[in-house]
Amino acid sequence: MSSMPGKQSRRRSSRRQSQTRSRTARAELAFSVSHMERLLREGHYTQRLSSSAPVFLAAIVQYLTAKVLELAGNEAQKSGRRRITPELVDMAVHNNPLLSGFFGTTTISQVAPAQE
């Protein structure tokens, strides 16, 4: 029975710990939820903002970043390079039909515009 109070105090401390964890940590994201919220508020995109909107946006941005880096890494391996360069990111985006449509009007720094 002496171990029971210890277990209860651990549960309490874990509850306190979860209350003090950031929204980014609770959502298990690498991109800052607070930063996304600040950008949404300062951009005046809407009068009202739900509490889940910046979490969702941070998750989307993190996913897109991971996907683009994965594809650029594949392009680097194909071309025998060890580093991801802006040119490889541009090639990865333009070779993927979904990302190409999404980033169609985006200019990637240090890359000459693709001539079509």
HUNOR-V441736 format. One record per run of one state. SS is the DSSP state (h for helix, s for strand, l for the rest). FROM is the first residue (numbers start at 1). TO is the last residue. If there is no record, write none. Layout:
BEGIN
SS&FROM&TO, SS&FROM&TO
END
This chain:
BEGIN
l&1&1, h&2&20, l&21&22, h&23&26, l&27&32, h&33&42, l&43&52, h&53&78, l&79&85, h&86&95, l&96&96, h&97&102, l&103&116
END
